[in-house]
Every structure is written in C-alpha cells, then in structure tokens.
Amino acid sequence: MAAKILLVGSVMMDLILRCERAPKPSESVLGHDYSNAPGGKGSNAAVAARRAGADVAAYATVGKDTNGEYLLDKWKEAGINTEYVIEREGENTGFVAITLEDNGQNRLIIFPGANMKTPPDELEDAFKDKFDAVLLQFEIPFETNKKAIELANEKGIITVLDAGPAQKYDLEGLPPVTILSPNETETEALVGIYPKDQDSAREASKKLMERNGSKYVVLKMGDKGSYLYGEGFDEMVPPFKVNAVDPTAAGDAFTGVLAMAFAETGDLREAARMANAAGALTCTKLGAQPSLPTKKEIDELMAK
C-alpha cells in the first residue's frame, strides 16, 4: 500500500543560470542560458516521494503572486494535495538563484520569503488526516518544525528531517526525530566533522544523535552513497554510478524517497538503496523538480 506522507516545509521558484564558471568578485562572465523551475528542499522531496509512488499532502506557505500560483499548479499537476497550503497577501513566494557551472558545480542563494511565515498553530488541521511519515527541513520557522515533530511523535508517525540548508541549528531544541539526514556540509556545520569516509561518518553521526536523540542518522554523502547509523546500523550504502549533469535536488530526492520507502517497508537499508538510486538519477537531468525520477526509472536503475 502506498505510503501517505505530509510535507511540512518549503516551496520555492528556482532561477537556474548556466555558465562556464561562476564569476570571481567584481568580475562579469557570459552565461549560456537561464530557466525557471519549481524547487525548494521541501517541495522537491515531496514531489520525489509522489513520483516514486507515495500519496503526498503539503503544509506550506506561498505568496499571493504569480510564482505562488505557478508552483501550486505544478503541485496539483504532480498529484499533491494542496488543501493545507497557505496563501499570504503581500508576501513574496520563496525564490532560489542557482548558478550551474559546466563542471557540474552548483551554487545557491536562497530567499525563503513566504516560507518563513508558515505558522505552527494551524498544523493540527493537517494532522487530523492519517499519515505514515512527515518530511521536514529548515527552510521554514524552527517553531513550526518543532510543533510538527511533537504532533507526529504523539501519533507515532515517522519523522524525516533534512538538516539543511547548512547552518548551526538548535537540534537539542527539537523533539527526537525518527531519521536525521544531513549531507556532508550540513553535518560539518552541525558537529564540526566533514564525513569523508565511514570512520568520520560514524564519529559525526554519534554527535548528531547525542544532540537530537534521533532513532537513526542517515548521512547523504554524494558520490560515496549514504551512511546509516543507529539501532544496529553502522554501514555505508554504495552509490549508483551515472553521468551527472546537475546535482540540484539530488539530496532532496534522496530524502523524499527514503521517507516513502522506509514507511512502506520498515527496511532502512533497502530504503537507503532506493534513495541512492533516486538521488543519482536526479543528477542526470537539468533543474530541480524536472529532474526527479519516476518509480519505473528508479526500479530500472536498481535492477541493473
């Protein structure tokens, strides 16, 4: 049976600027082209879970502007329930400027906008529905994340927290989550350790677990795959090799599919393997949500 997932998180409009390389200070460079695409860590993870087969609803905030209208339409096209989305007059919908260099390196500037007006006090309405997992990240107010975790824990719902963007967050101030899942730079920002191999990943994960009390830590480690820690796990899950074009949203795809697969199977190792495949496939196309793979594509890559 398909997992039912609630996103409590962000939605953004992405502006993708393709260029040979990013400019140095005070330098101008000529770009190749630019384009817009739906994005935001929360939205990307939600759409990834939906394309992989989950039933997904969103609790999020957009401005009453053209970007907000466009992003809501895209969610509806993807089959995401927007019943709990808040539209705010006078607020700008979240926006991300992305430079994508020819070598595959990307740089992001995030403007949270209306996302930071997502209130904790309307969450009870969303939680009246029955969900198997809740997707969270730090592009919305801290108190909203805290309230969502409290409500989920009361109901025994799986919580998956993507600890990005990279900052020193107050993990001790949050209730324990089921899965805490930062990438390498986010891990370094949180505990001062960059996970480059299993030993450093283990050391970092121990510190992360001490700070939040999460049941599991799942580190996203790019072309090294992922690392699992907690409840008997201490292992690397190998990556899938692909021809990478754009890494934007690969980590978000990983998080969304991880939550879905773990909710459906209870098998963290197999969920991470499926999430690795989703993240790898996302790197093979340009843009955030346009690059997110379908269940069929994930299954085909895993079968290889």
PyMOL commands that set and color helices and strands:
alter all, ss='L'
color gray80, all
select helices_A, chain A and resi 41-51+66-78+113-117+120-126+142-155+171-173+184-191+198-212+222-224+250-265+268-282+289-291+295-303
alter helices_A, ss='H'
color red, helices_A
select strands_A, chain A and resi 4-8+12-19+31-39+55-59+61-63+86-88+94-101+106-111+133-137+158-162+179-180+216-220+226-230+233-237
alter strands_A, ss='S'
color yellow, strands_A
deselect
rebuild
show_as cartoon
